[in-house]
Amino acid sequence: MEIIQGGPEHADTAALIWAHAVTARDGYDRVPSLEEARPGIDNALANEPSVLLLAFEGDVPVGFLAGGPQETGTAYINYVGVHPEAWGKGVGEALLRALPDALTARGYSAAELLVYVDNERGVRLYERLGWIKIGDPVPYPKNGRLEQRYAFSVAQPATGA
């Protein structure tokens, strides 16, 4: 598996992965179109310095991670998406393990994200990789599902003479 830093030319790829992932996760009757999925990705990448990591198996994109700045030196990760055909193959973990270097390269010292409490696979992954719960779960305004905020601090390299 290869993880690359993406750019604007990869937004459609990320949006299509997300459309398939959310359909499988939430049991939608149909996969959202590119036109329906793309605005969220564009919004996540609208402010610099943004982060877009893509995971490839050979030449096939199988996952992505996208986010951008908040008020402080903390990035907000809007999306961690894996195509359902690649679930259980370590794609999400590989993306999250590549995140600290991507954050540091863009001047971030930490990241936060929200995950649905009932997304048990996602919750297990974040907690196993050291993400820490912040506060209590809150309802997502559009559907009332509970979301939990998680935070991750980038380890600072030791300084010395």
C-alpha positions as CSV (number, residue, x, y, z in Angstrom):
1,M,0.0,0.0,0.0
2,E,1.3,3.4,-0.9
3,I,0.2,6.7,0.9
4,I,0.6,9.9,-1.1
5,Q,-0.1,13.5,-0.5
6,G,-2.9,14.5,-2.7
7,G,-3.9,17.8,-4.3
8,P,-7.0,19.4,-5.9
9,E,-6.7,16.9,-8.8
10,H,-7.6,14.1,-6.3
11,A,-10.8,15.6,-4.9
12,D,-13.1,13.6,-7.2
13,T,-11.3,10.4,-6.2
14,A,-11.7,11.2,-2.5
15,A,-15.4,12.1,-3.0
16,L,-16.2,8.9,-4.8
17,I,-14.4,6.8,-2.1
18,W,-16.5,8.7,0.5
19,A,-19.7,8.1,-1.4
20,H,-19.2,4.4,-1.4
21,A,-17.9,4.2,2.2
22,V,-20.8,6.2,3.7
23,T,-23.3,4.2,1.6
24,A,-22.0,0.9,3.1
25,R,-21.5,2.3,6.6
26,D,-25.0,3.9,6.8
27,G,-27.0,1.5,4.6
28,Y,-28.1,4.0,2.0
29,D,-30.2,2.7,-0.9
30,R,-28.0,4.3,-3.4
31,V,-24.4,5.7,-3.7
32,P,-24.4,9.5,-3.7
33,S,-23.3,11.0,-7.0
34,L,-20.0,12.8,-7.4
35,E,-22.0,16.1,-7.5
36,E,-23.5,15.2,-4.1
37,A,-20.2,14.0,-2.5
38,R,-17.8,16.6,-3.9
39,P,-18.9,19.7,-2.0
40,G,-17.9,18.2,1.4
41,I,-14.5,17.3,0.1
42,D,-14.0,20.8,-1.4
43,N,-15.1,22.3,2.0
44,A,-12.6,20.2,3.9
45,L,-9.8,21.4,1.7
46,A,-10.9,25.0,1.3
47,N,-8.5,26.6,3.7
48,E,-4.7,26.1,3.8
49,P,-2.8,24.4,5.0
50,S,-5.0,21.5,4.1
51,V,-4.2,17.8,4.3
52,L,-5.2,15.2,1.7
53,L,-3.7,11.8,2.0
54,L,-4.6,9.0,-0.4
55,A,-4.0,5.3,-0.1
56,F,-3.4,3.2,-3.2
57,E,-3.2,-0.5,-3.7
58,G,-1.3,-0.6,-7.0
59,D,-2.9,2.0,-9.1
60,V,-6.3,1.7,-7.4
61,P,-7.3,4.4,-4.8
62,V,-8.7,2.6,-1.8
63,G,-8.9,5.3,0.9
64,F,-8.2,8.9,1.9
65,L,-8.0,11.3,4.8
66,A,-8.9,15.0,4.4
67,G,-8.9,18.1,6.6
68,G,-7.7,21.6,7.3
69,P,-7.1,24.3,9.9
70,Q,-9.1,25.2,12.9
71,E,-8.5,28.4,15.0
72,T,-5.2,27.2,16.5
73,G,-2.4,24.9,15.5
74,T,-4.8,22.1,15.4
75,A,-6.0,20.5,12.2
76,Y,-9.6,19.2,11.9
77,I,-9.8,15.9,10.1
78,N,-13.2,16.1,8.2
79,Y,-12.9,12.7,6.5
80,V,-11.2,9.3,7.0
81,G,-12.8,7.2,4.3
82,V,-12.0,3.7,3.0
83,H,-13.7,2.1,0.0
84,P,-15.8,-0.9,1.4
85,E,-14.0,-3.3,-0.9
86,A,-10.8,-2.5,1.1
87,W,-12.4,-2.6,4.6
88,G,-10.4,-4.8,7.0
89,K,-7.1,-4.4,5.0
90,G,-5.4,-1.8,7.2
91,V,-6.1,1.2,4.9
92,G,-7.5,3.4,7.6
93,E,-4.6,2.5,10.0
94,A,-2.1,3.3,7.3
95,L,-3.6,6.7,6.6
96,L,-3.7,7.6,10.3
97,R,-0.1,6.4,10.8
98,A,1.0,8.7,7.9
99,L,-0.9,11.6,9.4
100,P,1.6,12.9,12.0
101,D,4.3,13.5,9.3
102,A,1.7,15.3,7.1
103,L,0.6,17.4,10.1
104,T,4.1,18.4,11.0
105,A,5.0,19.3,7.4
106,R,2.0,21.7,7.4
107,G,2.9,23.3,10.8
108,Y,0.2,21.5,12.9
109,S,0.9,20.1,16.4
110,A,-2.4,18.3,16.8
111,A,-5.5,17.1,15.1
112,E,-9.1,16.5,16.1
113,L,-12.0,14.7,14.5
114,L,-15.6,13.6,15.2
115,V,-16.8,10.0,14.8
116,Y,-20.2,8.6,15.2
117,V,-20.4,6.7,18.5
118,D,-22.1,3.8,16.7
119,N,-19.2,3.5,14.2
120,E,-17.6,0.8,16.3
121,R,-14.8,0.0,13.8
122,G,-13.8,3.6,13.6
123,V,-13.9,4.2,17.3
124,R,-11.8,1.1,18.0
125,L,-9.2,2.2,15.4
126,Y,-8.9,5.8,16.8
127,E,-8.6,4.6,20.3
128,R,-6.0,1.9,19.4
129,L,-3.9,4.5,17.7
130,G,-3.9,6.8,20.7
131,W,-6.6,9.3,19.9
132,I,-8.2,10.6,23.1
133,K,-11.9,11.3,23.7
134,I,-12.6,15.0,24.3
135,G,-15.8,15.8,26.2
136,D,-19.1,14.0,25.9
137,P,-20.8,12.8,22.7
138,V,-23.1,15.3,21.0
139,P,-25.9,14.9,18.5
140,Y,-25.0,15.6,14.9
141,P,-27.3,18.4,13.8
142,K,-28.5,16.9,10.5
143,N,-29.5,13.4,11.8
144,G,-29.2,13.4,15.6
145,R,-26.6,10.5,15.7
146,L,-24.2,10.9,18.5
147,E,-20.7,12.0,17.6
148,Q,-17.6,11.8,19.8
149,R,-14.7,14.3,19.5
150,Y,-11.2,12.8,19.5
151,A,-7.8,14.5,19.7
152,F,-4.3,13.5,18.7
153,S,-1.1,15.3,19.5
154,V,1.9,15.0,17.2
155,A,4.9,13.8,19.2
156,Q,7.5,16.5,19.3
157,P,11.0,15.4,18.4
158,A,13.6,15.6,21.2
159,T,15.8,18.6,21.1
160,G,19.4,18.4,22.0
161,A,22.8,19.8,21.3
